[in-house]
Amino acid sequence: MKKLLLATHNQAKLDELKIGLKPLEKAGVKIVSLNDLGIKVEPEEAGKTFEENALLKAKFYANLAALPTLTDDGGICIDALNGEPGVKSHTWLGYKADDEELIRHTLERLKNVPKRQRTAYLTTTICFYDFITKTQLFEEGRLNGYISYQTSSKRIKGYPYRSLFILPYLNNKYYDELTQKEHAKINHRLKAVKRLLQKIKPYLLQ
């Protein structure tokens, strides 16, 4: 049986990726996670772009597990902060900072910024790497919105910026307050992985 490793320790991200890859499972490909394989190590994300980091992680885990691997790198880019935190979205305050610290820091940095200048976008780059053929395949996703002045009442662990991110074209809802149907419709990661799915089928369904 063919296997595909989804290389992330973020459970929320893993769940999203699995939704987009359901056609592979139906076709007989077994989707495995890092937890399934007991892999706890993480590479240093030293890339200067989302694509570089996604490929770095994909290569690292593919060679470690000897499996074709899919991973991603993403974050939030805030226009008023010249694109920060960008590729450092998860390490803006260092590797030990938790979601709440990142939320508070974002609000503090933007406390005097007017609404019209609080535009931002969520972005992701998804990478598939075949450790045998050395094939590298990519897809990107992007979602525009703006940063609120206060957080929503919800939290999705591992996605701190979603409790600050408002979607003006969905009645100014916070990202993490979307219904399951709304989320499936606009989710940038899900759209990207569905596009990538068409590219990777030849490598997994032969």
SULKA-V99980 format. One record per helix or strand of 2 or more residues. SS is the DSSP state (h for helix, s for strand). FROM is the first residue (numbers start at 1). LEN is the number of residues. If there is no record, write none. Layout:
ss:SS from:FROM len:LEN
ss:SS from:FROM len:LEN
This chain:
ss:s from:3 len:4
ss:h from:11 len:10
ss:h from:22 len:5
ss:s from:30 len:4
ss:h from:50 len:16
ss:s from:69 len:10
ss:h from:79 len:3
ss:h from:86 len:3
ss:h from:99 len:11
ss:h from:115 len:3
ss:s from:119 len:12
ss:s from:135 len:13
ss:h from:160 len:4
ss:s from:165 len:3
ss:h from:168 len:3
ss:s from:173 len:2
ss:h from:175 len:3
ss:h from:180 len:7
ss:h from:188 len:17
